[in-house]
Amino acid sequence: MQTEISTLIQAYIEQRRQTKFDEIEKKKNVKNGVSEIELATLNEQIQTAYQDFDVQTWLTSAAVRAKQISLATHAVKFTHGSAKGSNILALASNTDAPYLDSSAIVTPAVDAVGNAAALDVAKLLQLDDGDATLAVYLSQGDDHVLRSLASSDEQCQLWADGLRQALEVKTPSSHTLAKQIYFPIGDNQYHLISPLYSSALAHELFHQVQHSRFSDEMKAARDARKKNQPSECDVVRYSNLAVTISGGSKPQNISQLNSKRYGKTYLFPCTAPDWKSQYQPPMFGVNWLDSREVGRNTYYLVKLLAEFLVKVKPLDSNIRIRQRRDQLADQILDSILTLVAPHQVNAKGWSETSELSPAQQCWLDPKAEHLYSGDWQTEVSRDFGLWLNNRLEKVSQQQLMLGSEALQHWQTLCHDAIREAGR
């Protein structure tokens, strides 16, 4: 186990050395060449890189720089980019957790917060040999994972103590830019709670949403669904998502995982469910149009039509005025027909014990057509015309006095609308 970790550490340092060499070689191989002075400087940088990326030299430097970062699952900078409070590393899991929180994640992603120039130390601590990461070994006091790389026990201890600074919060603190909540516990006593953003949970949810949107597996499942073909996996969709961005154009200034997420955090809707009242058929009243249900859902539209008619009352009628008038009247009819639909699909015959007029029973209850031998559509249309005239006069505070001509027009519009609706 120790050999595996030490091999990973050596490979990681060598990779960083090679990356540095590649950067220098790229500068040496510019199209127009480099001067002798520049070439000497670049060669000097190569020699320096050999020394800086010596395993023992680099680990000593990493141990010194580790205090500039914090490995964490909960980070304060997501609350405010300038907050300087403590970050928390919470790796305890609870598979029986009743809520979706960071403890429900079996292997939470570990974030790194702090000086971006020291994020290479964070990557070192997250090297994993398949059993655990270097950070876990150090947190458990297993310093011997570094022994094979050190020249002495003292050097090994120096490295371990230095690297552990990225894992420990010796003096927990909050900050004026962090969230703080005073929670009452009685007798004028309070707990001061500072809730922290769970970058580990946000990272897990981010990957779940990204997988549902862009993975080849989900694309194949959606294609199969469109073609009405079977698929081995379910189509997963997350609706009504919101997205917040942390860090702006520089997400790495917030944290390492935030940079991998491009600064995005997906938010799921937490709104209360829509209240749906128990269905009740209109059993009382001769004219359903006079009911509270209709009045409440058409008030604003009737008010718009009344205001328009009052405004154009002094003007000569023209096609634009008539078109706008009919458009507003049609919106009222659409609203009423939308309210009619639930009554028409209710258990047929429900209107037999209601107080509704026979014509309106035929309209609202398809099984009641036998109750009215005349033209119930014309009768309902007349009811609508009378109702709309009355409502317009009332809403306009008697500025409108509408007679038989308006009644006939509303009746015609309603008759056409009922026929178009299939009734």
Contacts in CASP RR format, 6 or more apart in sequence:
PFRMAT RR
TARGET T0000
AUTHOR 0000-0000-0000
METHOD contacts of the structure
MODEL  1
MQTEISTLIQAYIEQRRQTKFDEIEKKKNVKNGVSEIELATLNEQIQTAY
QDFDVQTWLTSAAVRAKQISLATHAVKFTHGSAKGSNILALASNTDAPYL
DSSAIVTPAVDAVGNAAALDVAKLLQLDDGDATLAVYLSQGDDHVLRSLA
SSDEQCQLWADGLRQALEVKTPSSHTLAKQIYFPIGDNQYHLISPLYSSA
LAHELFHQVQHSRFSDEMKAARDARKKNQPSECDVVRYSNLAVTISGGSK
PQNISQLNSKRYGKTYLFPCTAPDWKSQYQPPMFGVNWLDSREVGRNTYY
LVKLLAEFLVKVKPLDSNIRIRQRRDQLADQILDSILTLVAPHQVNAKGW
SETSELSPAQQCWLDPKAEHLYSGDWQTEVSRDFGLWLNNRLEKVSQQQL
MLGSEALQHWQTLCHDAIREAGR
1 129 0 8 1.000
1 131 0 8 1.000
1 145 0 8 1.000
2 144 0 8 1.000
2 145 0 8 1.000
2 147 0 8 1.000
2 148 0 8 1.000
3 148 0 8 1.000
4 129 0 8 1.000
4 130 0 8 1.000
5 127 0 8 1.000
5 129 0 8 1.000
5 134 0 8 1.000
5 137 0 8 1.000
5 145 0 8 1.000
5 146 0 8 1.000
6 145 0 8 1.000
6 146 0 8 1.000
6 148 0 8 1.000
6 149 0 8 1.000
8 127 0 8 1.000
8 128 0 8 1.000
8 129 0 8 1.000
9 55 0 8 1.000
9 59 0 8 1.000
9 124 0 8 1.000
9 127 0 8 1.000
9 134 0 8 1.000
9 146 0 8 1.000
9 149 0 8 1.000
10 55 0 8 1.000
10 149 0 8 1.000
12 123 0 8 1.000
12 124 0 8 1.000
12 127 0 8 1.000
13 53 0 8 1.000
13 55 0 8 1.000
13 58 0 8 1.000
13 59 0 8 1.000
14 53 0 8 1.000
16 53 0 8 1.000
16 58 0 8 1.000
16 120 0 8 1.000
17 49 0 8 1.000
17 50 0 8 1.000
17 53 0 8 1.000
20 49 0 8 1.000
20 53 0 8 1.000
21 46 0 8 1.000
21 49 0 8 1.000
24 42 0 8 1.000
24 45 0 8 1.000
24 46 0 8 1.000
24 49 0 8 1.000
27 34 0 8 1.000
27 42 0 8 1.000
28 34 0 8 1.000
28 39 0 8 1.000
28 42 0 8 1.000
34 42 0 8 1.000
51 57 0 8 1.000
52 58 0 8 1.000
52 61 0 8 1.000
55 149 0 8 1.000
56 149 0 8 1.000
56 150 0 8 1.000
56 151 0 8 1.000
56 155 0 8 1.000
59 146 0 8 1.000
59 149 0 8 1.000
59 150 0 8 1.000
59 159 0 8 1.000
60 155 0 8 1.000
60 158 0 8 1.000
60 159 0 8 1.000
62 120 0 8 1.000
62 121 0 8 1.000
62 124 0 8 1.000
62 159 0 8 1.000
62 163 0 8 1.000
63 158 0 8 1.000
63 159 0 8 1.000
63 161 0 8 1.000
63 162 0 8 1.000
63 163 0 8 1.000
64 162 0 8 1.000
65 115 0 8 1.000
65 117 0 8 1.000
65 118 0 8 1.000
65 121 0 8 1.000
66 118 0 8 1.000
66 121 0 8 1.000
66 125 0 8 1.000
66 162 0 8 1.000
66 163 0 8 1.000
66 164 0 8 1.000
66 165 0 8 1.000
66 166 0 8 1.000
67 162 0 8 1.000
67 165 0 8 1.000
67 166 0 8 1.000
68 114 0 8 1.000
68 115 0 8 1.000
68 117 0 8 1.000
68 118 0 8 1.000
68 121 0 8 1.000
69 112 0 8 1.000
69 113 0 8 1.000
69 114 0 8 1.000
69 115 0 8 1.000
69 118 0 8 1.000
69 119 0 8 1.000
69 121 0 8 1.000
69 122 0 8 1.000
69 166 0 8 1.000
70 86 0 8 1.000
70 87 0 8 1.000
70 89 0 8 1.000
70 112 0 8 1.000
70 113 0 8 1.000
70 114 0 8 1.000
70 166 0 8 1.000
70 169 0 8 1.000
71 89 0 8 1.000
71 110 0 8 1.000
71 111 0 8 1.000
71 112 0 8 1.000
71 122 0 8 1.000
71 125 0 8 1.000
71 126 0 8 1.000
71 135 0 8 1.000
71 166 0 8 1.000
71 167 0 8 1.000
72 87 0 8 1.000
72 88 0 8 1.000
72 89 0 8 1.000
72 110 0 8 1.000
72 111 0 8 1.000
72 112 0 8 1.000
72 113 0 8 1.000
72 199 0 8 1.000
72 255 0 8 1.000
73 88 0 8 1.000
73 89 0 8 1.000
73 90 0 8 1.000
73 91 0 8 1.000
73 102 0 8 1.000
73 108 0 8 1.000
73 109 0 8 1.000
73 110 0 8 1.000
73 111 0 8 1.000
73 198 0 8 1.000
73 199 0 8 1.000
73 200 0 8 1.000
74 87 0 8 1.000
74 88 0 8 1.000
74 90 0 8 1.000
74 102 0 8 1.000
74 196 0 8 1.000
74 197 0 8 1.000
74 198 0 8 1.000
74 199 0 8 1.000
74 200 0 8 1.000
75 87 0 8 1.000
75 111 0 8 1.000
75 113 0 8 1.000
75 196 0 8 1.000
75 197 0 8 1.000
75 199 0 8 1.000
75 254 0 8 1.000
75 255 0 8 1.000
76 83 0 8 1.000
76 84 0 8 1.000
76 85 0 8 1.000
76 86 0 8 1.000
76 87 0 8 1.000
76 113 0 8 1.000
76 174 0 8 1.000
76 175 0 8 1.000
76 178 0 8 1.000
76 196 0 8 1.000
76 197 0 8 1.000
77 83 0 8 1.000
77 87 0 8 1.000
77 113 0 8 1.000
77 114 0 8 1.000
77 246 0 8 1.000
77 253 0 8 1.000
77 254 0 8 1.000
77 255 0 8 1.000
78 196 0 8 1.000
78 197 0 8 1.000
78 199 0 8 1.000
78 246 0 8 1.000
78 254 0 8 1.000
78 255 0 8 1.000
78 258 0 8 1.000
78 265 0 8 1.000
79 177 0 8 1.000
79 178 0 8 1.000
79 179 0 8 1.000
79 196 0 8 1.000
79 197 0 8 1.000
80 177 0 8 1.000
80 178 0 8 1.000
81 177 0 8 1.000
81 246 0 8 1.000
81 247 0 8 1.000
81 253 0 8 1.000
81 254 0 8 1.000
82 177 0 8 1.000
83 175 0 8 1.000
83 177 0 8 1.000
83 178 0 8 1.000
84 175 0 8 1.000
84 177 0 8 1.000
85 173 0 8 1.000
85 174 0 8 1.000
85 175 0 8 1.000
85 178 0 8 1.000
86 169 0 8 1.000
86 171 0 8 1.000
86 172 0 8 1.000
86 173 0 8 1.000
86 174 0 8 1.000
87 113 0 8 1.000
87 169 0 8 1.000
87 196 0 8 1.000
88 169 0 8 1.000
88 196 0 8 1.000
89 110 0 8 1.000
89 167 0 8 1.000
90 102 0 8 1.000
90 103 0 8 1.000
91 108 0 8 1.000
91 110 0 8 1.000
91 136 0 8 1.000
92 103 0 8 1.000
93 103 0 8 1.000
93 104 0 8 1.000
93 105 0 8 1.000
93 106 0 8 1.000
93 107 0 8 1.000
93 108 0 8 1.000
94 103 0 8 1.000
94 104 0 8 1.000
95 104 0 8 1.000
95 106 0 8 1.000
97 103 0 8 1.000
97 104 0 8 1.000
100 201 0 8 1.000
101 198 0 8 1.000
101 201 0 8 1.000
102 108 0 8 1.000
102 198 0 8 1.000
102 200 0 8 1.000
102 201 0 8 1.000
105 200 0 8 1.000
105 201 0 8 1.000
105 204 0 8 1.000
108 200 0 8 1.000
108 201 0 8 1.000
108 204 0 8 1.000
109 199 0 8 1.000
109 200 0 8 1.000
109 203 0 8 1.000
109 204 0 8 1.000
109 257 0 8 1.000
110 126 0 8 1.000
110 133 0 8 1.000
110 135 0 8 1.000
110 200 0 8 1.000
111 199 0 8 1.000
111 200 0 8 1.000
111 203 0 8 1.000
111 255 0 8 1.000
111 256 0 8 1.000
111 257 0 8 1.000
111 258 0 8 1.000
112 119 0 8 1.000
112 122 0 8 1.000
112 123 0 8 1.000
112 126 0 8 1.000
112 166 0 8 1.000
112 255 0 8 1.000
112 256 0 8 1.000
112 257 0 8 1.000
113 254 0 8 1.000
113 255 0 8 1.000
113 256 0 8 1.000
114 255 0 8 1.000
116 252 0 8 1.000
116 253 0 8 1.000
119 252 0 8 1.000
119 256 0 8 1.000
121 163 0 8 1.000
121 166 0 8 1.000
122 166 0 8 1.000
122 256 0 8 1.000
124 134 0 8 1.000
124 163 0 8 1.000
125 133 0 8 1.000
125 134 0 8 1.000
125 135 0 8 1.000
125 138 0 8 1.000
125 163 0 8 1.000
125 166 0 8 1.000
125 167 0 8 1.000
126 133 0 8 1.000
126 134 0 8 1.000
126 135 0 8 1.000
127 133 0 8 1.000
127 134 0 8 1.000
128 134 0 8 1.000
134 145 0 8 1.000
134 163 0 8 1.000
135 166 0 8 1.000
135 167 0 8 1.000
137 145 0 8 1.000
138 145 0 8 1.000
138 160 0 8 1.000
138 163 0 8 1.000
138 164 0 8 1.000
138 167 0 8 1.000
139 164 0 8 1.000
139 167 0 8 1.000
141 160 0 8 1.000
143 156 0 8 1.000
143 157 0 8 1.000
143 160 0 8 1.000
144 156 0 8 1.000
146 156 0 8 1.000
146 159 0 8 1.000
146 160 0 8 1.000
147 153 0 8 1.000
147 156 0 8 1.000
149 156 0 8 1.000
150 156 0 8 1.000
150 159 0 8 1.000
174 180 0 8 1.000
174 192 0 8 1.000
174 194 0 8 1.000
178 194 0 8 1.000
178 196 0 8 1.000
179 194 0 8 1.000
179 195 0 8 1.000
180 192 0 8 1.000
180 193 0 8 1.000
180 194 0 8 1.000
181 192 0 8 1.000
181 193 0 8 1.000
181 194 0 8 1.000
181 195 0 8 1.000
182 190 0 8 1.000
182 191 0 8 1.000
182 192 0 8 1.000
182 193 0 8 1.000
183 190 0 8 1.000
183 191 0 8 1.000
183 192 0 8 1.000
183 193 0 8 1.000
184 190 0 8 1.000
185 191 0 8 1.000
199 255 0 8 1.000
199 257 0 8 1.000
199 258 0 8 1.000
200 257 0 8 1.000
202 257 0 8 1.000
202 261 0 8 1.000
202 265 0 8 1.000
202 266 0 8 1.000
203 257 0 8 1.000
203 260 0 8 1.000
203 261 0 8 1.000
205 266 0 8 1.000
205 268 0 8 1.000
206 261 0 8 1.000
206 264 0 8 1.000
206 265 0 8 1.000
206 266 0 8 1.000
209 238 0 8 1.000
209 241 0 8 1.000
209 266 0 8 1.000
211 217 0 8 1.000
211 218 0 8 1.000
211 236 0 8 1.000
212 218 0 8 1.000
212 236 0 8 1.000
212 237 0 8 1.000
212 238 0 8 1.000
217 233 0 8 1.000
218 233 0 8 1.000
218 235 0 8 1.000
218 236 0 8 1.000
220 231 0 8 1.000
220 233 0 8 1.000
221 231 0 8 1.000
221 233 0 8 1.000
221 234 0 8 1.000
221 235 0 8 1.000
222 235 0 8 1.000
224 230 0 8 1.000
224 231 0 8 1.000
225 231 0 8 1.000
225 235 0 8 1.000
238 266 0 8 1.000
238 268 0 8 1.000
239 269 0 8 1.000
240 268 0 8 1.000
240 269 0 8 1.000
241 266 0 8 1.000
241 267 0 8 1.000
241 268 0 8 1.000
241 269 0 8 1.000
242 266 0 8 1.000
242 267 0 8 1.000
242 269 0 8 1.000
243 264 0 8 1.000
243 265 0 8 1.000
243 266 0 8 1.000
243 267 0 8 1.000
244 264 0 8 1.000
244 265 0 8 1.000
244 267 0 8 1.000
245 251 0 8 1.000
245 263 0 8 1.000
245 264 0 8 1.000
245 265 0 8 1.000
246 254 0 8 1.000
246 258 0 8 1.000
246 263 0 8 1.000
246 265 0 8 1.000
247 253 0 8 1.000
247 254 0 8 1.000
247 258 0 8 1.000
247 263 0 8 1.000
248 263 0 8 1.000
251 258 0 8 1.000
251 259 0 8 1.000
251 261 0 8 1.000
251 262 0 8 1.000
251 263 0 8 1.000
252 258 0 8 1.000
252 259 0 8 1.000
254 263 0 8 1.000
279 342 0 8 1.000
279 346 0 8 1.000
281 343 0 8 1.000
281 346 0 8 1.000
281 350 0 8 1.000
281 351 0 8 1.000
281 354 0 8 1.000
282 288 0 8 1.000
282 291 0 8 1.000
282 293 0 8 1.000
282 343 0 8 1.000
282 354 0 8 1.000
282 356 0 8 1.000
282 364 0 8 1.000
283 353 0 8 1.000
283 354 0 8 1.000
283 355 0 8 1.000
284 354 0 8 1.000
284 355 0 8 1.000
285 291 0 8 1.000
285 354 0 8 1.000
285 355 0 8 1.000
285 356 0 8 1.000
286 355 0 8 1.000
286 356 0 8 1.000
286 357 0 8 1.000
286 360 0 8 1.000
287 356 0 8 1.000
287 357 0 8 1.000
287 360 0 8 1.000
287 383 0 8 1.000
287 387 0 8 1.000
288 294 0 8 1.000
288 356 0 8 1.000
288 360 0 8 1.000
288 364 0 8 1.000
289 336 0 8 1.000
289 383 0 8 1.000
289 384 0 8 1.000
289 387 0 8 1.000
290 387 0 8 1.000
293 339 0 8 1.000
294 336 0 8 1.000
294 339 0 8 1.000
297 335 0 8 1.000
297 336 0 8 1.000
297 339 0 8 1.000
298 332 0 8 1.000
298 335 0 8 1.000
298 336 0 8 1.000
298 391 0 8 1.000
299 395 0 8 1.000
301 328 0 8 1.000
301 331 0 8 1.000
301 332 0 8 1.000
301 335 0 8 1.000
302 332 0 8 1.000
302 388 0 8 1.000
302 391 0 8 1.000
302 392 0 8 1.000
302 395 0 8 1.000
303 395 0 8 1.000
304 328 0 8 1.000
304 331 0 8 1.000
305 325 0 8 1.000
305 328 0 8 1.000
305 329 0 8 1.000
305 332 0 8 1.000
305 392 0 8 1.000
306 391 0 8 1.000
306 392 0 8 1.000
306 395 0 8 1.000
306 396 0 8 1.000
306 400 0 8 1.000
307 396 0 8 1.000
308 324 0 8 1.000
308 325 0 8 1.000
308 328 0 8 1.000
309 325 0 8 1.000
309 392 0 8 1.000
309 396 0 8 1.000
309 400 0 8 1.000
310 396 0 8 1.000
310 399 0 8 1.000
310 400 0 8 1.000
312 321 0 8 1.000
312 325 0 8 1.000
313 399 0 8 1.000
313 400 0 8 1.000
315 321 0 8 1.000
326 413 0 8 1.000
329 388 0 8 1.000
329 410 0 8 1.000
329 413 0 8 1.000
330 413 0 8 1.000
330 417 0 8 1.000
332 388 0 8 1.000
333 384 0 8 1.000
333 413 0 8 1.000
333 414 0 8 1.000
333 417 0 8 1.000
334 417 0 8 1.000
336 384 0 8 1.000
337 417 0 8 1.000
337 418 0 8 1.000
337 421 0 8 1.000
340 363 0 8 1.000
340 364 0 8 1.000
340 421 0 8 1.000
343 364 0 8 1.000
343 365 0 8 1.000
344 364 0 8 1.000
344 365 0 8 1.000
344 366 0 8 1.000
344 423 0 8 1.000
346 365 0 8 1.000
348 365 0 8 1.000
348 366 0 8 1.000
348 367 0 8 1.000
349 365 0 8 1.000
349 367 0 8 1.000
349 368 0 8 1.000
350 365 0 8 1.000
351 361 0 8 1.000
351 364 0 8 1.000
351 365 0 8 1.000
351 367 0 8 1.000
351 368 0 8 1.000
352 361 0 8 1.000
352 368 0 8 1.000
354 361 0 8 1.000
356 364 0 8 1.000
357 379 0 8 1.000
357 383 0 8 1.000
358 368 0 8 1.000
358 371 0 8 1.000
358 372 0 8 1.000
358 376 0 8 1.000
359 372 0 8 1.000
359 376 0 8 1.000
359 379 0 8 1.000
359 380 0 8 1.000
359 383 0 8 1.000
360 376 0 8 1.000
360 380 0 8 1.000
360 383 0 8 1.000
361 368 0 8 1.000
361 371 0 8 1.000
361 372 0 8 1.000
362 368 0 8 1.000
362 369 0 8 1.000
362 371 0 8 1.000
362 372 0 8 1.000
362 376 0 8 1.000
362 380 0 8 1.000
363 376 0 8 1.000
363 377 0 8 1.000
363 380 0 8 1.000
363 418 0 8 1.000
363 423 0 8 1.000
366 423 0 8 1.000
369 376 0 8 1.000
372 379 0 8 1.000
377 415 0 8 1.000
377 418 0 8 1.000
377 419 0 8 1.000
377 423 0 8 1.000
378 411 0 8 1.000
378 415 0 8 1.000
380 414 0 8 1.000
380 418 0 8 1.000
381 410 0 8 1.000
381 411 0 8 1.000
381 412 0 8 1.000
381 414 0 8 1.000
381 415 0 8 1.000
381 418 0 8 1.000
382 407 0 8 1.000
382 411 0 8 1.000
384 410 0 8 1.000
384 411 0 8 1.000
384 414 0 8 1.000
385 406 0 8 1.000
385 407 0 8 1.000
385 410 0 8 1.000
385 411 0 8 1.000
385 414 0 8 1.000
386 407 0 8 1.000
388 410 0 8 1.000
389 402 0 8 1.000
389 403 0 8 1.000
389 406 0 8 1.000
389 407 0 8 1.000
389 410 0 8 1.000
392 400 0 8 1.000
392 402 0 8 1.000
393 400 0 8 1.000
393 401 0 8 1.000
393 402 0 8 1.000
END
